[in-house]
Amino acid sequence: GENVEQHPSTLSVQEGDSAVIKCTYSDSASNYFPWYKQELGKRPQLIIDIRSNVGEKKDQRIAVTLNKTAKHFSLHITETQPEDSAVYFCAARTSGNTPLVFGKGTRLSVIA
Amino acid sequence: NAGVTQTPKFQVLKTGQSMTLQCAQDMNHNSMYWYRQDPGMGLRLIYYSASEGTTDKGEVPNGYNVSRLNKREFSLRLESAAPSQTSVYFCASATSGGDEQYFGPGTRLTVT
């Protein structure tokens, strides 16, 4: 089955700097790659996603890139702010009826 | 809309006790999921239900049973709780073939 590896497990950046979180997946049939943000004590919420027919997607300060050949995708956060501090999870899925497989998460700390 | 709701929010059990975690969604979603979240382990799928009347095992099903009571409700039962089942449990739902999973607020379970 699908396996998703996520790095780094923790990341600290200065406010205003950029943050990059990387994930690799094992199943070349995977075609959907979402990113979830989980604030302390809260539920995970979708922040951005990308499909396998797209190489990059951007939404204001966040962007996701996908390299199907290398089977990896990344989350980029620019101009980080303290409210970006949270745990971020990547995930992958092969088809609409199969469950998402999540990475182990990255704890991002933005230092003011 | 309440979205995805879970009860209880917190629970403490003694080893060997049983309990049922309840989950309900009012978004008319076909698919529902149960995850457990442990520090450093990400979100691990316990069971899922792709549609009313069907359930399938996920990555960590041992020690759990589920019931898809109707389209709205998906319950998770621990028949004989063990300390290893101390965790935060999240329920989620999604449309069939849909992308975004909507998570409930979680249940924090401690087994002593």
Interface residues (C-beta under 8 A of the other chain):
Chain A: Q6 S9 Y32 P34 K42 R43 P44 Q45 L46 D49 F89 S95 G96 N97 P99 L100 V101 F102 G103 K104 G105
Chain B: S31 Y33 G40 M41 G42 L43 R44 L45 Y48 A50 G58 F90 S96 G97 G98 D99 E100 Q101 F103 G104 P105 G106
